[in-house]
Amino acid sequence: MKNNNLPDVNLNLNVRGLPQSATLVINEKSDELRKQGREVCKLGLGQSPFPVPQSVVEELKINAHQKDYLPVKGLKKLREAVAEYHCNNDGICYSPNDVLIGPGSKELMFLLQYVYYGDLVIPTPSWVSYSPQAQIIGRQVRWLCTSKNNNWLFTAEELESQCKDDYLKPRIVILNYPSNPVGVSYTEDQLKRIADVARKHKIILLSDEIYGELHHKGNHISIAKYYDEGTIISSGLSKWCGAGGWRLGTFTFPASLRWLLDAIAVMASETFTSTSAPIQYAAVRAFQGGSDIENYLWRSRWILDKLGNKIAKQLQAGGIDTPKPEGAFYLFLDFCNFKEKLKEKNISDSSKLCSRLFEETGVAILPGEVFGMKPEELTARLAYVDFDGVAAMEAALKINSRDEINGTFLQNYCPNILKAISLITNWINS
Ligand code: GLU
């Protein structure tokens, strides 16, 4: 009923018509159906299945009483720990003053796009929120073409061709690897070549390395090594520390971009004020690391490596193309071999493909369309995270090598994922 005392719906045009983020919508929908008793395989939201390491949980308990607002840029001890973490892991020396803490890296990304006036340059496919954030703020999105032959990663040549018409136009390029949604990484040589192009065009390079610690072989290299003066490294607790819901993200800047860090801090001070105090204290423990966290990380990598490779092979055997996973917990599926068959089922775009798969099998995956792919390309992202990560981690901590994560282990600890793969391959081939 219309209430004449209230204003008409009067939304900012950049927000009008935008749906909520697809990752979060699919998660809530899957939970709702599960609650109603439906069998659902939740491969939609990319959430770490593993528990937060016990030592980090203990630190949170100890600091539950921390109630004061913390400094806008973050707790000094945490900024020190993050700077040192990047010095040790990436071989680049940062000072605590180079680090900015936020309530999730997603928020920091939004503020970066807000304060820096430039186009956003991202590949197809890219994580679901980069482009909507640009749209909300009113920035232009320039998509970099990729190809399946190149594992859907963009090349230095593609970046060069994007930049060449307007040589020094302000741009933020986001490089995300191991990649969401593809689960693959760049080689050192590819990174060096992208860094050369970025330097030539004075690009602000946001290197989203939130999955860096989840490179399955532990071989992640930061591009900041090759383009330190223009690279911001984005990380946080969500993926490698299993703490998505804790909402803690970090940006690490070179000294040459201190003005950008300071501008984001102004925005932070006027919006979220500072990140949750107990979480920041606990995060110090996570970034300081130690043998327990190392053991935990290796077990996470082994499980994801073995599971990802097993299901990728099963999907390929069922005719669904997918690159061999190298990091994170995603597979990017290409159903192009089934184009005609799907047409007979009245399916000709990726959203319809995923909604029909969900309705008919209970398997939730996300359409390529929400990652910037063309709808008719029939691609989708599968997050292989629907398993009991507490039990799997407990079992994995009792073993000492990757090889011990075998078929029996996966069958015992990740049955829902294996079931989902059979459901997908049977459905598509039926
Ligand atoms: N990064 C995760 C994903 O791509 C979920 C978090 C989010 O989208 O905010 O599924």
Residues whose N, C-alpha, C, O or C-beta is under 5 A from the ligand:
A	BS01	LIG	T23 G44 L45 G46
